[in-house]
Amino acid sequence: MISSKKMVSYCVSKFAAAGFLFFLFFLIVFFSSDMKMYQTVEGVSNHVLWTFIFGYSILASIFIDWLIKKYSVTQLKTKIELYAVAGFAIFLLFGLSMYTVIAGTVGIFCALIFYLGTVLSTHSRIFKYIFAIVVPITLFVLISRDYTIKKNWKALQKDNSYAASFDYFNGRQEIPIKAVKGQTMILTRQFHAENGGGHGFHIVDEEGRYVGVQSISEDRMKMNVKKAGIYRAVVTGDEVAGSFYISWDSENK
């Protein structure tokens, strides 16, 4: 029978491997976004990513360990193949296509990094506890902060509109929109960029989930309100200078 101490150590090693994988992913996103923290946080805050790394990866690794023990697998090649299969197989649930093959290839790479993390955690207590506890907590604190940068921001907010001008905007601006169940909200958005910076726009509900909208024209869209609450219109900027205007009203007045 496995002692509680060994069980805790085993679980910590799995979280260390997940923390190691997440840390490397964080670094890749950080450097690929030219070391911009806002873009990095946006890239690593996806709930699906966290579920994959700290959920599926750990459970798959435990299952692989069970197979290895049950069938007395000793060859390193076989262990690596099992992790590679686990990294690819999850994406076959979405069907076989070019996209799932690409995602599966990335999944294989991630699975092998996870396996490397499990090996390193069994050989180093320092590695195990740093990546199981210190690194995840540190990264969680980092991604919990808002890294939006605004320069010379001038805003005017009214009951059903929001306008802003700025010399520099990198991050996000959330605008609350109160909606009643059954309403059809008509939203108008206009964005004027004075440089080559990028921008985006989307709607989220009170839980931060994306809300679908239907395009009416280039600047207008409508949103069918299925649940009453405070929705948020989210305007994003990528090192942009200029101005934007957002307005909303109910079609069911």
ZALOVEX-703133 format. One record per residue (C-alpha): y, z, x. Coordinates in nm, 4 decimals, padded with zeros to 6 digits. Each point is the difference from the previous one (the first is absolute). Layout:
+----------+----------+----------+
:       c2 :       c3 :       c1 :
+----------+----------+----------+
:        Y :        Z :        X :
...
+----------+----------+----------+
***
This chain:
+----------+----------+----------+
:       c2 :       c3 :       c1 :
+----------+----------+----------+
:  00.0000 :  00.0000 :  00.0000 :
:  00.3426 : -00.0950 :  00.1353 :
:  00.2255 :  00.2984 :  00.0681 :
:  00.3432 :  00.0202 : -00.1633 :
:  00.1617 : -00.0182 :  00.3451 :
: -00.1734 : -00.3279 :  00.0792 :
:  00.0871 : -00.1369 : -00.3450 :
:  00.3685 :  00.0800 :  00.0508 :
: -00.0079 : -00.1571 :  00.3464 :
: -00.1692 : -00.3099 : -00.1449 :
:  00.2613 : -00.0366 : -00.2751 :
:  00.2853 :  00.0529 :  00.2458 :
: -00.1402 : -00.2773 :  00.2214 :
:  00.0076 : -00.2410 : -00.2952 :
:  00.3611 :  00.0879 : -00.0793 :
:  00.0804 : -00.0397 :  00.3706 :
: -00.1408 : -00.3530 : -00.0056 :
:  00.2043 : -00.0783 : -00.3117 :
:  00.3109 :  00.1501 :  00.1599 :
: -00.0601 : -00.2062 :  00.3133 :
: -00.0296 : -00.3200 : -00.2059 :
:  00.3117 :  00.0816 : -00.2020 :
:  00.1951 :  00.0824 :  00.3185 :
: -00.0851 : -00.3374 :  00.1561 :
:  00.0892 : -00.1790 : -00.3243 :
:  00.3327 :  00.1863 : -00.0033 :
:  00.0736 : -00.1151 :  00.3561 :
: -00.0861 : -00.3626 : -00.0830 :
:  00.2325 : -00.0008 : -00.3009 :
:  00.2722 :  00.1830 :  00.1956 :
:  00.0121 : -00.2500 :  00.2865 :
: -00.0508 : -00.3063 : -00.2220 :
:  00.3057 :  00.1084 : -00.2035 :
:  00.2148 :  00.0182 :  00.3152 :
: -00.0230 :  00.3812 : -00.0041 :
:  00.1880 :  00.0313 : -00.3305 :
: -00.1107 :  00.3200 : -00.1690 :
:  00.0821 : -00.1075 : -00.3563 :
: -00.2152 : -00.3131 :  00.0227 :
: -00.2740 :  00.2015 :  00.1735 :
: -00.0057 :  00.2652 : -00.2719 :
: -00.0138 : -00.2678 : -00.2690 :
: -00.2940 : -00.1605 :  00.1777 :
: -00.2103 :  00.3158 :  00.0354 :
:  00.0830 :  00.1786 : -00.3273 :
: -00.2307 : -00.2118 : -00.2128 :
: -00.2433 :  00.2184 : -00.1981 :
: -00.2740 : -00.2611 :  00.0392 :
:  00.0279 :  00.0273 :  00.3784 :
: -00.0306 :  00.3787 : -00.0099 :
: -00.2986 : -00.0220 : -00.2363 :
: -00.1709 : -00.2521 :  00.2262 :
:  00.0540 :  00.1993 :  00.3216 :
: -00.0449 :  00.3581 : -00.1215 :
: -00.2331 : -00.0735 : -00.2904 :
: -00.2272 : -00.3004 :  00.0361 :
: -00.0170 :  00.0111 :  00.3800 :
: -00.1123 :  00.3628 :  00.0096 :
: -00.2540 : -00.0393 : -00.2816 :
: -00.1407 : -00.3200 :  00.1536 :
: -00.0322 :  00.1723 :  00.3380 :
: -00.1880 :  00.2922 : -00.1562 :
: -00.2357 : -00.2446 : -00.1719 :
: -00.0557 : -00.1845 :  00.3283 :
: -00.0831 :  00.3300 :  00.1712 :
: -00.2561 :  00.0659 : -00.2736 :
: -00.1594 : -00.3407 :  00.0584 :
: -00.0024 :  00.0550 :  00.3759 :
: -00.1728 :  00.3347 : -00.0405 :
: -00.2443 : -00.1170 : -00.2694 :
: -00.1177 : -00.3031 :  00.1983 :
:  00.0398 :  00.1572 :  00.3468 :
:  00.2446 : -00.2665 :  00.1193 :
:  00.0795 :  00.0426 :  00.3692 :
:  00.1318 : -00.3411 :  00.1076 :
:  00.3770 : -00.0222 :  00.0377 :
: -00.0057 : -00.3628 : -00.1160 :
: -00.1541 :  00.0967 : -00.3359 :
:  00.2574 :  00.2765 : -00.0560 :
:  00.2838 : -00.2414 :  00.0716 :
: -00.1512 : -00.2558 : -00.2377 :
: -00.0232 :  00.2592 : -00.2787 :
:  00.3704 :  00.0831 :  00.0383 :
:  00.0893 : -00.3694 :  00.0105 :
: -00.1921 : -00.0615 : -00.3235 :
:  00.1706 :  00.2959 : -00.1665 :
:  00.3415 : -00.1279 :  00.1079 :
: -00.0615 : -00.3443 : -00.1445 :
: -00.2124 :  00.0757 : -00.3081 :
:  00.2654 :  00.1953 : -00.1930 :
:  00.2137 : -00.3132 : -00.0351 :
: -00.2859 : -00.2010 : -00.1524 :
:  00.0600 :  00.2022 : -00.3169 :
:  00.3021 : -00.2282 : -00.0519 :
: -00.2102 : -00.3151 :  00.0350 :
: -00.0525 : -00.2385 :  00.2877 :
:  00.3104 : -00.1956 :  00.0973 :
:  00.2147 : -00.0761 :  00.3015 :
:  00.2054 :  00.3128 : -00.0703 :
: -00.3002 :  00.2323 : -00.0223 :
: -00.1436 : -00.1495 :  00.3199 :
:  00.3286 :  00.0707 :  00.1813 :
:  00.0180 :  00.3493 : -00.1514 :
: -00.3657 :  00.0571 :  00.0891 :
:  00.0637 : -00.1022 :  00.3605 :
:  00.2822 :  00.2532 :  00.0193 :
: -00.2352 :  00.2501 : -00.1671 :
: -00.2587 : -00.0542 :  00.2748 :
:  00.2636 :  00.0637 :  00.2656 :
:  00.1093 :  00.3196 : -00.1771 :
: -00.3608 :  00.1164 : -00.0424 :
: -00.0668 : -00.0391 :  00.3728 :
:  00.3157 :  00.1974 :  00.0828 :
: -00.1195 :  00.2702 : -00.2395 :
: -00.3380 :  00.0056 :  00.1744 :
:  00.1738 :  00.0294 :  00.3370 :
:  00.1934 :  00.2927 : -00.1429 :
: -00.3229 :  00.1757 : -00.1037 :
: -00.1421 : -00.0460 :  00.3500 :
:  00.3147 :  00.1310 :  00.1690 :
:  00.0169 :  00.2982 : -00.2365 :
: -00.3529 :  00.1057 :  00.0948 :
:  00.0901 : -00.0032 :  00.3695 :
:  00.3403 :  00.1658 : -00.0158 :
:  00.1065 :  00.3021 : -00.2043 :
:  00.3645 : -00.0749 :  00.0876 :
: -00.0300 : -00.3531 : -00.1407 :
: -00.1792 :  00.1318 : -00.3093 :
:  00.2596 :  00.2549 : -00.1039 :
:  00.3050 : -00.2026 :  00.1029 :
: -00.1002 : -00.2991 : -00.2131 :
: -00.1525 :  00.2031 : -00.2832 :
:  00.2944 :  00.2369 : -00.0453 :
:  00.3060 : -00.0508 :  00.2213 :
:  00.0368 : -00.3782 : -00.0266 :
: -00.0563 : -00.0307 : -00.3805 :
:  00.2457 :  00.2834 : -00.0729 :
:  00.2589 : -00.1463 :  00.2387 :
: -00.0320 : -00.3488 : -00.1489 :
:  00.0121 :  00.1385 : -00.3535 :
:  00.3272 :  00.1784 :  00.0789 :
:  00.1401 : -00.3153 :  00.1603 :
: -00.0825 : -00.2282 : -00.2922 :
:  00.1304 :  00.2532 : -00.2523 :
:  00.3557 : -00.0525 :  00.1222 :
:  00.2417 : -00.2679 : -00.1180 :
:  00.1115 : -00.2234 :  00.2883 :
:  00.2474 : -00.2056 : -00.2014 :
:  00.3151 : -00.0834 :  00.1968 :
:  00.3247 : -00.0948 : -00.1756 :
:  00.3355 : -00.0837 :  00.1555 :
:  00.3283 : -00.0177 : -00.1910 :
: -00.1918 :  00.0325 : -00.3274 :
:  00.2218 : -00.0246 : -00.3073 :
: -00.1684 :  00.0438 : -00.3388 :
:  00.1058 :  00.0016 : -00.3623 :
: -00.2459 :  00.1331 : -00.2567 :
:  00.0419 : -00.0232 : -00.3774 :
: -00.2290 :  00.0797 : -00.2937 :
: -00.1725 : -00.3384 :  00.0102 :
:  00.0904 : -00.1466 :  00.3391 :
:  00.0187 :  00.0657 :  00.3716 :
:  00.1979 : -00.1945 :  00.2606 :
:  00.0263 :  00.0507 :  00.3754 :
:  00.1541 : -00.1680 :  00.3028 :
: -00.0812 :  00.0811 :  00.3618 :
:  00.0341 : -00.1079 :  00.3612 :
: -00.3580 :  00.0949 :  00.0806 :
: -00.3008 :  00.0900 : -00.2144 :
: -00.3508 :  00.0610 :  00.1286 :
: -00.2241 :  00.1880 : -00.2401 :
:  00.0031 :  00.0580 : -00.3733 :
:  00.2290 :  00.0999 : -00.2837 :
: -00.1557 :  00.1326 : -00.3207 :
:  00.1824 : -00.0313 : -00.3319 :
: -00.1293 :  00.2058 : -00.2957 :
: -00.0522 : -00.1791 : -00.3315 :
: -00.0806 :  00.2011 : -00.3109 :
: -00.2312 : -00.1869 : -00.2362 :
: -00.1640 :  00.0709 : -00.3355 :
: -00.3549 : -00.1019 : -00.0903 :
: -00.0088 : -00.3349 : -00.1804 :
:  00.3284 : -00.1237 :  00.1436 :
:  00.0412 : -00.3300 :  00.1774 :
:  00.2444 :  00.0537 :  00.2838 :
:  00.2035 : -00.2959 :  00.1226 :
:  00.0985 :  00.0322 :  00.3644 :
:  00.2500 : -00.2075 :  00.1940 :
:  00.0084 :  00.0069 :  00.3786 :
:  00.2273 : -00.1782 :  00.2438 :
: -00.0074 :  00.0331 :  00.3774 :
:  00.2501 : -00.1548 :  00.2393 :
: -00.0983 :  00.0087 :  00.3672 :
:  00.2721 : -00.0679 :  00.2549 :
: -00.2367 : -00.0256 :  00.2953 :
: -00.3613 : -00.0928 :  00.0633 :
: -00.1363 :  00.3337 : -00.1188 :
: -00.2720 :  00.0177 : -00.2627 :
: -00.0167 :  00.1800 : -00.3323 :
: -00.2407 :  00.0752 : -00.2838 :
: -00.0240 :  00.1475 : -00.3465 :
: -00.2651 :  00.1667 : -00.2149 :
: -00.0455 :  00.2565 : -00.2769 :
: -00.2080 :  00.3181 :  00.0227 :
: -00.0913 :  00.2633 : -00.2587 :
:  00.0290 :  00.3786 :  00.0311 :
: -00.3169 :  00.0128 :  00.2103 :
:  00.1267 : -00.2657 :  00.2388 :
: -00.2334 : -00.2709 : -00.1288 :
:  00.1218 : -00.3579 : -00.0142 :
:  00.0948 : -00.1233 : -00.3470 :
: -00.0497 : -00.3620 : -00.0959 :
:  00.2991 : -00.2040 : -00.1149 :
:  00.0286 : -00.3453 : -00.1529 :
:  00.2529 : -00.2459 :  00.1378 :
:  00.2516 : -00.1456 : -00.2467 :
:  00.2162 : -00.1855 :  00.2498 :
:  00.0836 :  00.0197 :  00.3682 :
:  00.2115 :  00.3137 : -00.0469 :
: -00.1461 :  00.1472 : -00.3191 :
: -00.3331 :  00.1587 : -00.0919 :
: -00.1493 :  00.2138 : -00.2723 :
: -00.2196 :  00.3075 :  00.0036 :
: -00.2149 :  00.1119 : -00.2916 :
:  00.0110 :  00.3798 : -00.0095 :
: -00.3469 :  00.1394 : -00.0722 :
:  00.0894 :  00.3611 :  00.0744 :
:  00.3283 :  00.1864 : -00.0389 :
:  00.1524 :  00.1402 :  00.3156 :
:  00.2377 : -00.0476 :  00.2898 :
: -00.0830 : -00.3239 :  00.1795 :
:  00.1572 : -00.0964 :  00.3308 :
:  00.1410 : -00.3333 :  00.1048 :
: -00.0552 : -00.0171 :  00.3763 :
:  00.2237 : -00.2224 :  00.2118 :
: -00.1120 : -00.0420 :  00.3616 :
:  00.1916 : -00.1336 :  00.2973 :
: -00.1108 : -00.1173 :  00.3417 :
:  00.3002 :  00.0248 :  00.2355 :
:  00.2138 : -00.1758 : -00.2600 :
:  00.3757 : -00.0006 : -00.0637 :
:  00.1463 : -00.0957 : -00.3376 :
: -00.0140 :  00.1317 : -00.3546 :
: -00.2185 :  00.0190 : -00.3097 :
:  00.0356 :  00.0602 : -00.3711 :
: -00.2645 :  00.1311 : -00.2418 :
:  00.0397 :  00.0377 : -00.3774 :
: -00.2411 :  00.0804 : -00.2825 :
: -00.0011 :  00.0206 : -00.3775 :
: -00.2481 :  00.0206 : -00.2837 :
: -00.0873 : -00.3153 : -00.1930 :
: -00.0998 :  00.2197 : -00.2977 :
:  00.3440 :  00.1415 : -00.0806 :
+----------+----------+----------+
***
